[in-house]
Amino acid sequence: MTVVPFKRGGGEPPREVPQIDRESLLELLGVFLDLSSYIEREHDLHKRIELYGLANRLGDTLQQFTRSTQPPKGAV
């Protein structure tokens, strides 16, 4: 499968929508859920803020693949 990069923060829009296979999408979702659960248990405020930043970036990445009602290209 060809990897289709997508740009963050402006620039020329990608010519194709980002692609991901089903296993990779499920793995990313699992990491996101684990990270979210870990954040809830973190007591150090500074670490928690850093983890929120990571979770937000990961969520932004996941959103690229879960925006439409159609399955991501290559996920079938």
C-alpha positions in Angstrom: 0.0 0.0 0.0 1.2 3.5 -0.8 1.6 5.8 2.1 -0.2 9.2 1.5 1.2 11.9 3.7 -1.0 14.8 4.9 0.3 18.2 5.9 -0.4 19.8 9.2 -0.5 23.5 9.7 -1.3 24.7 6.2 0.5 24.6 2.9 -0.8 22.8 -0.1 -3.7 20.4 0.6 -3.0 16.8 0.0 -4.0 15.4 -3.4 -5.5 12.3 -1.8 -7.1 11.7 1.6 -4.8 10.0 4.1 -5.0 6.2 4.1 -4.7 3.7 6.8 -5.4 0.0 7.1 -7.9 -1.4 9.6 -5.3 -3.0 11.9 -3.3 0.3 12.1 -6.5 2.3 12.7 -7.5 0.0 15.5 -4.1 0.1 17.0 -4.1 3.9 17.0 -7.5 4.0 18.6 -6.3 1.6 21.3 -3.3 3.7 22.1 -5.5 6.8 22.2 -7.9 5.1 24.7 -5.1 3.8 26.8 -3.5 7.3 26.9 -6.8 8.8 27.8 -7.2 6.3 30.7 -3.7 6.9 31.9 -4.2 10.7 31.9 -7.1 10.3 34.3 -4.9 8.4 36.8 -1.9 10.8 36.5 -1.6 13.0 39.6 1.3 15.2 38.6 -0.3 18.3 37.0 2.7 19.0 34.7 2.8 15.5 33.4 -0.9 15.5 32.9 -0.7 18.7 30.8 2.0 17.1 28.6 -0.1 14.0 28.2 -3.1 16.1 27.2 -1.0 17.7 24.5 0.0 14.2 23.2 -3.6 13.0 23.3 -4.8 16.1 21.4 -2.2 15.6 18.6 -3.1 11.9 18.4 -6.8 12.8 18.3 -6.1 15.2 15.5 -4.3 12.5 13.6 -7.2 10.0 14.2 -9.7 12.6 13.1 -8.1 12.6 9.6 -9.1 8.9 9.3 -12.5 9.0 11.0 -14.1 12.1 9.6 -16.4 10.6 7.0 -19.0 7.9 7.4 -17.1 5.8 4.8 -14.4 3.5 6.1 -10.9 4.9 5.5 -9.4 3.9 2.1 -7.6 0.6 2.5 -9.4 -0.3 5.8 -11.8 -2.7 4.2 
